[in-house]
Amino acid sequence: MRRTIAEPDRTLPDSVGLEEFMRQVEADPLPLADRYRLVAAARVLLEELYVHLPLKRAMHATDPVQRLRLLERRLAPLSELQFHAELTDVFRGLRDLHTVYQLPAPYRGHVATLGFLVERYADPDGTPHHIVSKTDPSLVHAGFDVGAELEAWNGVPIERAIERNAAAQAGSNLDARLARGLESLTLRPLRTGPPPDEHRVLLAYRTAGGRRRETRVPWRVRAVEQHAGHAQDPVPTLATSLGIDVGSEAARQVKRALFAPPQARRSAARALRSVLNYRTVRVRGRSYGYLRIYSFNVSGARPFAEQVARIAARAPAGGLIVDIRGNPGGHVPAAESALQVLSPHPVTPVSFSLSTTRAALALARANPGFRVWTHSIRAAVETGEVYSQAFPLTDPEAVTAGLARHTGPKVLVTDALSYSAADVFAAGFQDNGLGPVLGTARRTGAGGANVWTHELLRVWLPEILGELPRGAGFRVALRRATRARGNVDVPLEDLGVEADELHRLTERDVTGHNQDLLAAAAALLA
């Protein structure tokens, strides 16, 4: 019996079709001279300032500098999309979501989306299922709604389609790549990667009632944030204490705009950015506090710590479940200050070090905030050290002076999308003995660095870094993070934080508000 291919009869609000968006791009291609400028700037950043270059060359058998040299020789015949794809791929080969090429306007500030999300769970025997967990009302048709189970993607079995997509992601471990492969099936930030090849996707699915059907859903493009009529990046470009995956932060904000209740969206608009959610949950007759930290992308550490302290004070005696799944990071001092108010004792923060190159030394001499690193970088000429001495970015006790501390039991929930400042938070939680770490993957996303933009580095190194064309940009891991206490000097990059206990998501977690996950967390508290 031939299947009927349905299509949504409405389009996603506040968006344009991918086909129309690409016509705008093709009408004004990037000149060849600008391409040369971008490749040259990338070489300077990776050779002179990228702190993880020795690690990446060893762990992933990649030589990005040689790839850039070859790209420079082969620029002329490349199309606009081919150029962006090649330069993006050089950076993706590093498996480092901190260190990225950021595409120029009009890609800047935009995300391609299908308008729905997919989540995965497995049966006790290991059989995987991929369920539509959220969708915009405009796409609901022919049984394609929350609860529909995907079976094929453009004719490819869904599990294999995710594996193929995961291979193109920059996650540093297999769990991270698979998680990002699943998320990017339906949501792709255009600032950090070229657009999808196809204009629409053919889906084979089984409805919640069990009927098999097919549909075509078009890719749409929408702005992440808009100011004065122009699309903007969702992360500051001149912040010095960030640890964040900007692509995932853009995706997070689009998810909120598409799927959060209208009241929550209005609240987020008033507060500029909503990153915390708290409620009390009942598990097996006992009450627990449940704090979800969606992001550390906030403007300051003290206000964030004050908010966490107020929330923690409301937690029942049974304990507090802190959930940072999907958190792409943000302001490192905010993450470590939040950690301090959750601890009855002084916490030891992670430490950061720089590479010992000439450019790193020039930066340390020019910027007073880097003074403590200057001596060890200069001494590396004689000692041969690859990294400078390590010092913390944050004094959590000073930031949180006078705030109440949470003294009750607590457990941290992580996943493979917990990244950067969220890695730092998880490492501090574990290293300082705040409680067990419960992971839905074995390790966190493994982003261990303080990331700076090309624009910020130009302020201090104008003699070696020039202006980039059309709002293009780079972000680079400048200072690497190493752990504390029992894990002193262990890097976070590529290793992440290993969970003390593992919980694979179940059907009740995906379709029933994390029921089994919360039960597992409560069991650890008990």
FENCOR-V72490 format. One record per residue. N is the residue number from 1. RES is the residue in one small letter. OMEGA is omega as a letter, one per 20 degrees, with the letter a starting at -180 (999 if undefined). Layout:
{{N;RES;OMEGA} {N;RES;OMEGA}}
//
This chain:
{{1;m;a} {2;r;r} {3;r;r} {4;t;r} {5;i;r} {6;a;r} {7;e;r} {8;p;a} {9;d;r} {10;r;r} {11;t;a} {12;l;a} {13;p;r} {14;d;a} {15;s;r} {16;v;r} {17;g;r} {18;l;a} {19;e;r} {20;e;r} {21;f;a} {22;m;r} {23;r;r} {24;q;r} {25;v;a} {26;e;a} {27;a;a} {28;d;a} {29;p;r} {30;l;a} {31;p;a} {32;l;a} {33;a;r} {34;d;r} {35;r;r} {36;y;r} {37;r;a} {38;l;r} {39;v;r} {40;a;r} {41;a;r} {42;a;r} {43;r;r} {44;v;a} {45;l;a} {46;l;a} {47;e;a} {48;e;a} {49;l;a} {50;y;a} {51;v;a} {52;h;a} {53;l;r} {54;p;r} {55;l;a} {56;k;r} {57;r;a} {58;a;a} {59;m;a} {60;h;r} {61;a;a} {62;t;r} {63;d;a} {64;p;a} {65;v;r} {66;q;r} {67;r;r} {68;l;r} {69;r;a} {70;l;r} {71;l;a} {72;e;a} {73;r;a} {74;r;a} {75;l;a} {76;a;a} {77;p;a} {78;l;r} {79;s;r} {80;e;a} {81;l;r} {82;q;r} {83;f;a} {84;h;r} {85;a;a} {86;e;a} {87;l;r} {88;t;a} {89;d;r} {90;v;a} {91;f;r} {92;r;r} {93;g;r} {94;l;a} {95;r;a} {96;d;a} {97;l;r} {98;h;a} {99;t;a} {100;v;r} {101;y;a} {102;q;a} {103;l;a} {104;p;r} {105;a;j} {106;p;r} {107;y;a} {108;r;r} {109;g;a} {110;h;r} {111;v;r} {112;a;a} {113;t;r} {114;l;r} {115;g;r} {116;f;r} {117;l;r} {118;v;r} {119;e;a} {120;r;r} {121;y;r} {122;a;r} {123;d;r} {124;p;r} {125;d;r} {126;g;r} {127;t;a} {128;p;r} {129;h;a} {130;h;a} {131;i;r} {132;v;a} {133;s;r} {134;k;r} {135;t;r} {136;d;a} {137;p;a} {138;s;a} {139;l;a} {140;v;r} {141;h;r} {142;a;r} {143;g;r} {144;f;a} {145;d;r} {146;v;a} {147;g;r} {148;a;a} {149;e;r} {150;l;r} {151;e;a} {152;a;a} {153;w;a} {154;n;r} {155;g;a} {156;v;r} {157;p;a} {158;i;a} {159;e;r} {160;r;r} {161;a;r} {162;i;r} {163;e;r} {164;r;r} {165;n;a} {166;a;a} {167;a;a} {168;a;a} {169;q;a} {170;a;r} {171;g;a} {172;s;r} {173;n;a} {174;l;r} {175;d;a} {176;a;a} {177;r;r} {178;l;r} {179;a;r} {180;r;r} {181;g;r} {182;l;a} {183;e;a} {184;s;r} {185;l;a} {186;t;a} {187;l;a} {188;r;r} {189;p;a} {190;l;r} {191;r;a} {192;t;r} {193;g;r} {194;p;a} {195;p;r} {196;p;r} {197;d;a} {198;e;r} {199;h;r} {200;r;a} {201;v;r} {202;l;a} {203;l;r} {204;a;a} {205;y;r} {206;r;a} {207;t;r} {208;a;r} {209;g;r} {210;g;a} {211;r;r} {212;r;a} {213;r;r} {214;e;r} {215;t;r} {216;r;r} {217;v;a} {218;p;r} {219;w;r} {220;r;a} {221;v;r} {222;r;r} {223;a;r} {224;v;r} {225;e;r} {226;q;r} {227;h;a} {228;a;r} {229;g;a} {230;h;r} {231;a;a} {232;q;r} {233;d;a} {234;p;a} {235;v;r} {236;p;a} {237;t;a} {238;l;r} {239;a;a} {240;t;a} {241;s;a} {242;l;r} {243;g;a} {244;i;r} {245;d;a} {246;v;r} {247;g;a} {248;s;r} {249;e;r} {250;a;r} {251;a;r} {252;r;a} {253;q;r} {254;v;r} {255;k;a} {256;r;a} {257;a;a} {258;l;a} {259;f;r} {260;a;r} {261;p;a} {262;p;a} {263;q;r} {264;a;r} {265;r;r} {266;r;r} {267;s;r} {268;a;r} {269;a;r} {270;r;a} {271;a;a} {272;l;a} {273;r;a} {274;s;a} {275;v;a} {276;l;r} {277;n;a} {278;y;r} {279;r;r} {280;t;r} {281;v;r} {282;r;r} {283;v;r} {284;r;r} {285;g;r} {286;r;a} {287;s;r} {288;y;r} {289;g;r} {290;y;a} {291;l;r} {292;r;r} {293;i;a} {294;y;a} {295;s;r} {296;f;a} {297;n;a} {298;v;a} {299;s;a} {300;g;a} {301;a;a} {302;r;r} {303;p;r} {304;f;r} {305;a;r} {306;e;a} {307;q;r} {308;v;r} {309;a;r} {310;r;r} {311;i;a} {312;a;a} {313;a;a} {314;r;a} {315;a;r} {316;p;a} {317;a;a} {318;g;r} {319;g;a} {320;l;r} {321;i;r} {322;v;a} {323;d;r} {324;i;r} {325;r;r} {326;g;a} {327;n;a} {328;p;r} {329;g;a} {330;g;a} {331;h;a} {332;v;r} {333;p;r} {334;a;r} {335;a;a} {336;e;r} {337;s;r} {338;a;r} {339;l;a} {340;q;a} {341;v;r} {342;l;a} {343;s;r} {344;p;a} {345;h;r} {346;p;r} {347;v;r} {348;t;a} {349;p;r} {350;v;r} {351;s;a} {352;f;r} {353;s;r} {354;l;r} {355;s;a} {356;t;r} {357;t;r} {358;r;a} {359;a;r} {360;a;r} {361;l;r} {362;a;r} {363;l;a} {364;a;r} {365;r;a} {366;a;a} {367;n;a} {368;p;r} {369;g;a} {370;f;a} {371;r;a} {372;v;a} {373;w;a} {374;t;a} {375;h;a} {376;s;r} {377;i;r} {378;r;a} {379;a;a} {380;a;r} {381;v;a} {382;e;a} {383;t;a} {384;g;r} {385;e;r} {386;v;a} {387;y;r} {388;s;r} {389;q;a} {390;a;r} {391;f;r} {392;p;r} {393;l;a} {394;t;r} {395;d;a} {396;p;a} {397;e;r} {398;a;a} {399;v;a} {400;t;a} {401;a;r} {402;g;a} {403;l;r} {404;a;r} {405;r;r} {406;h;a} {407;t;a} {408;g;r} {409;p;a} {410;k;r} {411;v;r} {412;l;r} {413;v;a} {414;t;r} {415;d;a} {416;a;r} {417;l;r} {418;s;a} {419;y;r} {420;s;r} {421;a;r} {422;a;r} {423;d;r} {424;v;r} {425;f;a} {426;a;r} {427;a;r} {428;g;r} {429;f;a} {430;q;a} {431;d;a} {432;n;r} {433;g;r} {434;l;a} {435;g;a} {436;p;r} {437;v;r} {438;l;a} {439;g;r} {440;t;r} {441;a;a} {442;r;a} {443;r;r} {444;t;a} {445;g;r} {446;a;r} {447;g;a} {448;g;a} {449;a;r} {450;n;a} {451;v;r} {452;w;r} {453;t;r} {454;h;a} {455;e;r} {456;l;r} {457;l;r} {458;r;r} {459;v;a} {460;w;a} {461;l;a} {462;p;a} {463;e;a} {464;i;a} {465;l;a} {466;g;r} {467;e;a} {468;l;a} {469;p;r} {470;r;r} {471;g;r} {472;a;a} {473;g;r} {474;f;r} {475;r;a} {476;v;r} {477;a;a} {478;l;a} {479;r;a} {480;r;a} {481;a;r} {482;t;a} {483;r;a} {484;a;r} {485;r;a} {486;g;r} {487;n;a} {488;v;r} {489;d;r} {490;v;a} {491;p;r} {492;l;a} {493;e;r} {494;d;a} {495;l;a} {496;g;a} {497;v;a} {498;e;a} {499;a;r} {500;d;r} {501;e;a} {502;l;r} {503;h;r} {504;r;a} {505;l;a} {506;t;r} {507;e;r} {508;r;r} {509;d;a} {510;v;a} {511;t;a} {512;g;r} {513;h;r} {514;n;a} {515;q;a} {516;d;r} {517;l;r} {518;l;r} {519;a;r} {520;a;r} {521;a;r} {522;a;r} {523;a;r} {524;l;r} {525;l;a} {526;a;999}}
//
